[in-house]
């Protein structure tokens, strides 16, 4: 494939680091209680990423090594199964 999965995975990890990760058990609505996190964007569910192309194994290792809730999937069916399992 023409997609360099290691480069894509690095970009996903870098972007995710710029977003505040929150516990899925803590809900927050901007302006709801005036706390210091007001208006921040956050991810409160695992992120499932389908990688296919050049250096796919290196890309998966980058995602796994990030120690963030980023799950690599082989195709869209695999991504759906992993997304449901991660939320169960």
N, CA, C and O atoms as a MOPAC input file, in Angstrom:
PM7 MOZYME 1SCF
protein

 N      0.80800 1    -1.18500 1     0.00000 1
 C      0.00000 1     0.00000 1     0.00000 1
 C      0.85900 1     1.26000 1     0.00000 1
 O      2.05200 1     1.21300 1     0.30200 1
 N      0.25300 1     2.35700 1    -0.33400 1
 C      0.97800 1     3.62200 1    -0.37400 1
 C      0.92600 1     4.37000 1     0.95100 1
 O      1.64300 1     5.35100 1     1.14800 1
 N      0.07200 1     3.90200 1     1.85900 1
 C     -0.02100 1     4.56000 1     3.16100 1
 C      1.10200 1     4.05200 1     4.05500 1
 O      1.29400 1     2.84300 1     4.18400 1
 N      1.83700 1     4.95700 1     4.66800 1
 C      2.90800 1     4.58000 1     5.58700 1
 C      2.31600 1     4.57000 1     6.99100 1
 O      2.19300 1     5.60800 1     7.64200 1
 N      1.95700 1     3.38100 1     7.43600 1
 C      1.23000 1     3.23500 1     8.69900 1
 C      2.02700 1     3.70700 1     9.90300 1
 O      1.43900 1     4.15700 1    10.88600 1
 N      3.35400 1     3.61400 1     9.85000 1
 C      4.14500 1     4.09700 1    10.97800 1
 C      4.01900 1     5.61500 1    11.10800 1
 O      3.95100 1     6.14100 1    12.21900 1
 N      3.98900 1     6.30700 1     9.98900 1
 C      3.83400 1     7.76700 1    10.00300 1
 C      2.42600 1     8.14300 1    10.47100 1
 O      2.25200 1     9.06400 1    11.26800 1
 N      1.44300 1     7.43000 1     9.97300 1
 C      0.05800 1     7.69000 1    10.37500 1
 C     -0.12000 1     7.42900 1    11.86500 1
 O     -0.73000 1     8.23600 1    12.56600 1
 N      0.40900 1     6.30700 1    12.35600 1
 C      0.28700 1     5.97200 1    13.77800 1
 C      0.96100 1     7.02900 1    14.64600 1
 O      0.41800 1     7.41700 1    15.68100 1
 N      2.12400 1     7.49300 1    14.24100 1
 C      2.80800 1     8.54300 1    15.00600 1
 C      1.96500 1     9.81300 1    15.05700 1
 O      1.88800 1    10.46700 1    16.09800 1
 N      1.34100 1    10.16100 1    13.95300 1
 C      0.47600 1    11.33400 1    13.91200 1
 C     -0.74100 1    11.18100 1    14.80400 1
 O     -1.15100 1    12.13400 1    15.46700 1
 N     -1.32100 1     9.98900 1    14.82700 1
 C     -2.48100 1     9.73700 1    15.68700 1
 C     -2.08700 1     9.85900 1    17.15000 1
 O     -2.80300 1    10.47900 1    17.93600 1
 N     -0.95200 1     9.27000 1    17.52100 1
 C     -0.48400 1     9.34300 1    18.90800 1
 C     -0.20700 1    10.79600 1    19.29100 1
 O     -0.60900 1    11.23500 1    20.36800 1
 N      0.46800 1    11.53700 1    18.43100 1
 C      0.76100 1    12.94200 1    18.73400 1
 C     -0.51600 1    13.76300 1    18.87700 1
 O     -0.61400 1    14.60200 1    19.77300 1
 N     -1.48200 1    13.53300 1    18.01500 1
 C     -2.74900 1    14.26500 1    18.11000 1
 C     -3.49200 1    13.89000 1    19.38700 1
 O     -4.05300 1    14.75600 1    20.05900 1
 N     -3.49700 1    12.61100 1    19.72000 1
 C     -4.19500 1    12.16100 1    20.93100 1
 C     -3.55700 1    12.74900 1    22.18200 1
 O     -4.25600 1    13.03100 1    23.15600 1
 N     -2.25300 1    12.93600 1    22.17000 1
 C     -1.57400 1    13.52100 1    23.32700 1
 C     -1.97700 1    14.97500 1    23.52900 1
 O     -1.90500 1    15.49000 1    24.64400 1
 N     -2.39600 1    15.63600 1    22.46300 1
 C     -2.80300 1    17.02400 1    22.56600 1
 C     -4.24000 1    17.17000 1    23.06300 1
 O     -4.67300 1    18.26300 1    23.42900 1
 N     -4.96600 1    16.06500 1    23.07000 1
 C     -6.35000 1    16.05900 1    23.54100 1
 C     -6.34900 1    15.51000 1    24.95900 1
 O     -5.66800 1    14.52600 1    25.25200 1
 N     -7.09000 1    16.12800 1    25.81000 1
 C     -7.15100 1    15.66600 1    27.20000 1
 C     -7.92700 1    14.35400 1    27.25900 1
 O     -9.09500 1    14.30500 1    26.87300 1
 N     -7.27900 1    13.28400 1    27.74400 1
 C     -7.93500 1    11.98200 1    27.89800 1
 C     -8.64400 1    11.96800 1    29.23000 1
 O     -8.07800 1    12.37200 1    30.24500 1
 N     -9.88500 1    11.50500 1    29.23400 1
 C    -10.67800 1    11.45600 1    30.45700 1
 C    -11.12100 1    10.02400 1    30.72100 1
 O    -11.17700 1     9.19500 1    29.81200 1
 N    -11.42900 1     9.75400 1    31.96000 1
 C    -11.98100 1     8.46400 1    32.35100 1
 C    -13.36800 1     8.33200 1    31.75000 1
 O    -14.12900 1     9.29900 1    31.75700 1
 N    -13.72600 1     7.14500 1    31.22300 1
 C    -15.07800 1     6.96900 1    30.68500 1
 C    -16.14800 1     7.04700 1    31.75900 1
 O    -17.33300 1     7.15700 1    31.44300 1
 N    -15.74900 1     6.99300 1    33.02600 1
 C    -16.71400 1     7.05100 1    34.11500 1
 C    -16.95500 1     8.48100 1    34.58600 1
 O    -17.81500 1     8.70800 1    35.43700 1
 N    -16.21400 1     9.44500 1    34.05100 1
 C    -16.37300 1    10.83300 1    34.46200 1
 C    -16.98100 1    11.61400 1    33.31000 1
 O    -16.34200 1    11.80200 1    32.27400 1
 N    -18.18000 1    12.05600 1    33.48400 1
 C    -18.82300 1    12.81700 1    32.42600 1
 C    -18.58800 1    14.29800 1    32.65900 1
 O    -18.52400 1    14.75500 1    33.80000 1
 N    -18.46000 1    15.03700 1    31.57900 1
 C    -18.20800 1    16.47700 1    31.69400 1
 C    -18.89400 1    17.18100 1    30.54100 1
 O    -18.74900 1    16.79200 1    29.38200 1
 N    -19.62500 1    18.19500 1    30.86300 1
 C    -20.21300 1    19.05900 1    29.84200 1
 C    -19.65200 1    20.44600 1    30.04900 1
 O    -19.61400 1    20.94700 1    31.17300 1
 N    -19.21700 1    21.06400 1    28.97700 1
 C    -18.64200 1    22.40900 1    29.07300 1
 C    -19.63600 1    23.34100 1    29.73700 1
 O    -20.79800 1    23.41600 1    29.33900 1
 N    -19.16900 1    24.04900 1    30.74800 1
 C    -20.00300 1    25.02100 1    31.42100 1
 C    -20.95300 1    24.44200 1    32.45000 1
 O    -21.74500 1    25.17400 1    33.04400 1
 N    -20.88400 1    23.13100 1    32.66700 1
 C    -21.85100 1    22.51900 1    33.56900 1
 C    -21.59200 1    22.82400 1    35.02700 1
 O    -22.53200 1    22.91600 1    35.81700 1
 N    -20.31200 1    22.98400 1    35.40300 1
 C    -20.05800 1    23.24000 1    36.81600 1
 C    -18.96000 1    24.27700 1    37.03000 1
 O    -18.53500 1    24.49800 1    38.16400 1
 N    -18.50200 1    24.90300 1    35.97500 1
 C    -17.52500 1    25.98300 1    36.09600 1
 C    -16.15900 1    25.54500 1    36.58600 1
 O    -15.41200 1    26.36800 1    37.11500 1
 N    -15.80500 1    24.26700 1    36.42700 1
 C    -14.50000 1    23.82900 1    36.91500 1
 C    -13.39000 1    24.21500 1    35.94300 1
 O    -13.65300 1    24.79700 1    34.89100 1
 N    -12.16100 1    23.89200 1    36.29600 1
 C    -10.99700 1    24.30100 1    35.50300 1
 C    -10.94100 1    23.64700 1    34.13100 1
 O    -10.22100 1    24.12900 1    33.25600 1
 N    -11.68700 1    22.55600 1    33.91600 1
 C    -11.67700 1    21.87000 1    32.63100 1
 C    -12.75500 1    22.38200 1    31.68500 1
 O    -12.95500 1    21.82300 1    30.60700 1
 N    -13.43800 1    23.42500 1    32.08000 1
 C    -14.54900 1    23.92900 1    31.29500 1
 C    -14.13500 1    24.22100 1    29.86300 1
 O    -13.14900 1    24.91800 1    29.62300 1
 N    -14.88900 1    23.68800 1    28.91900 1
 C    -14.65500 1    23.95400 1    27.50900 1
 C    -13.56200 1    23.11200 1    26.87300 1
 O    -13.31100 1    23.24400 1    25.67600 1
 N    -12.90400 1    22.24900 1    27.64000 1
 C    -11.85100 1    21.41800 1    27.05700 1
 C    -12.46300 1    20.29700 1    26.23700 1
 O    -13.54700 1    19.80000 1    26.54200 1
 N    -11.75100 1    19.91300 1    25.19700 1
 C    -12.14300 1    18.77700 1    24.38300 1
 C    -11.51000 1    17.55000 1    25.00200 1
 O    -10.39500 1    17.62700 1    25.51900 1
 N    -12.18500 1    16.43800 1    24.96100 1
 C    -11.61200 1    15.23700 1    25.53300 1
 C    -12.11000 1    13.98500 1    24.84200 1
 O    -13.13100 1    13.99100 1    24.15500 1
 N    -11.37700 1    12.93100 1    25.03800 1
 C    -11.76400 1    11.62300 1    24.52600 1
 C    -12.03000 1    10.76100 1    25.74000 1
 O    -11.15000 1    10.58500 1    26.58200 1
 N    -13.24000 1    10.22000 1    25.84200 1
 C    -13.53100 1     9.39600 1    27.00300 1
 C    -13.85600 1     7.95900 1    26.63700 1
 O    -14.42000 1     7.22300 1    27.44700 1
 N    -13.50900 1     7.55800 1    25.43100 1
 C    -13.66500 1     6.17200 1    24.99300 1
 C    -12.38100 1     5.73700 1    24.29600 1
 O    -11.61600 1     6.57100 1    23.81300 1
 N    -12.15100 1     4.43200 1    24.24600 1
 C    -10.97400 1     3.97300 1    23.50600 1
 C    -11.07500 1     4.37200 1    22.02200 1
 O    -12.16800 1     4.42300 1    21.45800 1
 N     -9.95500 1     4.64600 1    21.42300 1
 C     -9.88600 1     5.02700 1    20.01200 1
 C     -9.44300 1     3.80900 1    19.21300 1
 O     -8.36500 1     3.26800 1    19.46200 1
 N    -10.26000 1     3.36700 1    18.25400 1
 C     -9.94300 1     2.21000 1    17.41800 1
 C     -9.51100 1     2.72800 1    16.05500 1
 O    -10.22100 1     3.50800 1    15.42100 1
 N     -8.33200 1     2.28200 1    15.60700 1
 C     -7.74000 1     2.77300 1    14.36400 1
 C     -7.48500 1     1.59500 1    13.42600 1
 O     -6.80900 1     0.63700 1    13.80200 1
 N     -8.02200 1     1.66100 1    12.21300 1
 C     -7.74400 1     0.64000 1    11.21100 1
 C     -6.50100 1     1.04700 1    10.43700 1
 O     -6.45500 1     2.11700 1     9.83000 1
 N     -5.50900 1     0.19200 1    10.46400 1
 C     -4.27900 1     0.45000 1     9.71300 1
 C     -4.11400 1    -0.60100 1     8.63000 1
 O     -4.25100 1    -1.79700 1     8.88700 1
 N     -3.82100 1    -0.15100 1     7.42100 1
 C     -3.54200 1    -1.06100 1     6.32200 1
 C     -2.62400 1    -0.33800 1     5.35300 1
 O     -2.94000 1     0.75900 1     4.89400 1
 N     -1.48600 1    -0.95000 1     5.04100 1
 C     -0.54500 1    -0.34300 1     4.10800 1
 C      0.88100 1    -0.71000 1     4.45100 1
 O      1.13500 1    -1.71900 1     5.10900 1
 N      1.79700 1     0.10600 1     4.00800 1
 C      3.21800 1    -0.10300 1     4.23800 1
 C      3.54000 1     0.10000 1     5.72000 1
 O      3.00900 1     1.01200 1     6.35400 1
 N      4.39200 1    -0.73200 1     6.25500 1
 C      4.84700 1    -0.63700 1     7.65000 1
 C      3.70700 1    -0.77500 1     8.65300 1
 O      3.71800 1    -0.13400 1     9.70400 1
 N      2.72100 1    -1.61300 1     8.32700 1
 C      1.56200 1    -1.77100 1     9.20300 1
 C      1.96100 1    -2.31300 1    10.57200 1
 O      1.42600 1    -1.86500 1    11.58500 1
 N      2.87800 1    -3.25700 1    10.62300 1
 C      3.28400 1    -3.81000 1    11.92400 1
 C      3.99700 1    -2.75500 1    12.76200 1
 O      3.80100 1    -2.69300 1    13.97600 1
 N      4.82300 1    -1.92400 1    12.12600 1
 C      5.48700 1    -0.84100 1    12.85800 1
 C      4.45600 1     0.15000 1    13.38800 1
 O      4.59000 1     0.64600 1    14.50600 1
 N      3.43500 1     0.43700 1    12.59800 1
 C      2.37000 1     1.33600 1    13.03200 1
 C      1.62400 1     0.79000 1    14.23100 1
 O      1.32800 1     1.52600 1    15.17200 1
 N      1.31600 1    -0.50800 1    14.20300 1
 C      0.62600 1    -1.13300 1    15.33100 1
 C      1.48300 1    -1.08400 1    16.59400 1
 O      0.96600 1    -0.87200 1    17.69100 1
 N      2.77800 1    -1.27700 1    16.44000 1
 C      3.68000 1    -1.21400 1    17.59800 1
 C      3.73600 1     0.20100 1    18.17900 1
 O      3.81600 1     0.36900 1    19.39600 1
 N      3.69400 1     1.21000 1    17.31900 1
 C      3.68600 1     2.60600 1    17.78800 1
 C      2.42700 1     2.86800 1    18.61000 1
 O      2.49400 1     3.46600 1    19.68400 1
 N      1.27800 1     2.41900 1    18.10000 1
 C      0.02600 1     2.60700 1    18.83900 1
 C      0.07200 1     1.86800 1    20.16900 1
 O     -0.29400 1     2.42000 1    21.20700 1
 N      0.52200 1     0.62200 1    20.13600 1
 C      0.60000 1    -0.18700 1    21.35900 1
 C      1.58100 1     0.41700 1    22.36000 1
 O      1.31200 1     0.43300 1    23.56200 1
 N      2.70000 1     0.90700 1    21.87700 1
 C      3.72300 1     1.48400 1    22.73300 1
 C      3.37000 1     2.84000 1    23.30500 1
 O      4.05700 1     3.32800 1    24.20400 1
 N      2.31600 1     3.45900 1    22.80500 1
 C      1.93300 1     4.78700 1    23.28500 1
 C      1.36200 1     4.73600 1    24.69800 1
 O      1.31300 1     5.75900 1    25.38200 1
 N      0.93300 1     3.56700 1    25.13900 1
 C      0.29400 1     3.36800 1    26.43600 1
 C     -0.95500 1     4.23100 1    26.59400 1
 O     -1.33900 1     4.60000 1    27.70300 1
 N     -1.57200 1     4.53900 1    25.47000 1
 C     -2.84100 1     5.25400 1    25.45500 1
 C     -3.91000 1     4.25800 1    25.02800 1
 O     -3.58800 1     3.18000 1    24.53000 1
 N     -5.16100 1     4.60500 1    25.21600 1
 C     -6.24800 1     3.70500 1    24.83300 1
 C     -6.51400 1     3.81500 1    23.33200 1
 O     -7.58300 1     4.24100 1    22.89500 1
 N     -5.49500 1     3.41200 1    22.55600 1
 C     -5.60100 1     3.39200 1    21.10400 1
 C     -5.44600 1     1.94000 1    20.66700 1
 O     -4.43000 1     1.30600 1    20.95000 1
 N     -6.45300 1     1.42100 1    19.97900 1
 C     -6.50500 1     0.01600 1    19.60300 1
 C     -6.37400 1    -0.10000 1    18.09000 1
 O     -7.13500 1     0.52400 1    17.35100 1
 N     -5.41000 1    -0.89700 1    17.62300 1
 C     -5.21600 1    -1.11300 1    16.19200 1
 C     -6.15500 1    -2.21000 1    15.70200 1
 O     -6.36600 1    -3.21200 1    16.38500 1
 N     -6.71700 1    -2.00800 1    14.51200 1
 C     -7.59600 1    -2.99700 1    13.89200 1
 C     -7.11000 1    -3.27500 1    12.48000 1
 O     -6.50400 1    -2.41800 1    11.83700 1
 N     -7.38800 1    -4.50200 1    11.99900 1
 C     -6.93700 1    -4.91100 1    10.66500 1
 C     -7.87700 1    -4.47300 1     9.55500 1
 O     -7.42900 1    -4.16300 1     8.45000 1
 N     -9.16800 1    -4.44400 1     9.83300 1
 C    -10.16100 1    -4.02200 1     8.84500 1
 C    -11.36300 1    -3.45000 1     9.59500 1
 O    -11.35700 1    -3.39200 1    10.82400 1
 N    -12.38200 1    -3.03200 1     8.86700 1
 C    -13.51500 1    -2.37900 1     9.52200 1
 C    -14.33500 1    -3.34300 1    10.37300 1
 O    -14.87800 1    -2.94500 1    11.40300 1
 N    -14.43200 1    -4.60100 1     9.95800 1
 C    -15.12400 1    -5.58900 1    10.79100 1
 C    -14.38200 1    -5.77800 1    12.10900 1
 O    -14.99800 1    -5.80600 1    13.17500 1
 N    -13.06200 1    -5.90600 1    12.03600 1
 C    -12.22500 1    -6.04800 1    13.22900 1
 C    -12.35700 1    -4.80400 1    14.11100 1
 O    -12.41900 1    -4.91200 1    15.33500 1
 N    -12.40100 1    -3.64300 1    13.49600 1
 C    -12.53900 1    -2.38700 1    14.25300 1
 C    -13.87300 1    -2.35200 1    15.00200 1
 O    -13.92300 1    -1.92700 1    16.15600 1
 N    -14.94400 1    -2.79200 1    14.35700 1
 C    -16.25100 1    -2.79600 1    15.00500 1
 C    -16.26800 1    -3.74500 1    16.20000 1
 O    -16.78000 1    -3.40300 1    17.26600 1
 N    -15.70800 1    -4.93200 1    16.01600 1
 C    -15.66300 1    -5.91100 1    17.09900 1
 C    -14.84400 1    -5.37400 1    18.26300 1
 O    -15.24900 1    -5.50400 1    19.41800 1
 N    -13.69200 1    -4.76900 1    17.96900 1
 C    -12.82300 1    -4.24400 1    19.03100 1
 C    -13.45800 1    -3.04200 1    19.71900 1
 O    -13.28800 1    -2.87300 1    20.92600 1
 N    -14.17600 1    -2.21300 1    18.99300 1
 C    -14.83900 1    -1.05300 1    19.59600 1
 C    -15.91100 1    -1.51200 1    20.58100 1
 O    -15.99900 1    -0.99000 1    21.69200 1
 N    -16.71600 1    -2.47600 1    20.17900 1
 C    -17.76400 1    -2.98800 1    21.06000 1
 C    -17.14400 1    -3.65400 1    22.28200 1
 O    -17.60800 1    -3.44500 1    23.40300 1
 N    -16.10600 1    -4.44900 1    22.07600 1
 C    -15.45100 1    -5.13700 1    23.18800 1
 C    -14.83100 1    -4.14200 1    24.17300 1
 O    -14.86500 1    -4.36200 1    25.38300 1
 N    -14.26900 1    -3.05300 1    23.65500 1
 C    -13.62500 1    -2.05800 1    24.51300 1
 C    -14.63700 1    -1.32900 1    25.38900 1
 O    -14.29100 1    -0.85300 1    26.47100 1
 N    -15.86200 1    -1.23800 1    24.94000 1
 C    -16.88400 1    -0.53300 1    25.70400 1
 C    -17.69200 1    -1.45800 1    26.61900 1
 O    -18.48500 1    -0.99800 1    27.44000 1
 N    -17.47900 1    -2.75500 1    26.46600 1
 C    -18.24000 1    -3.73400 1    27.27500 1
 C    -17.72000 1    -3.77900 1    28.70000 1
 O    -18.23300 1    -4.53900 1    29.52100 1

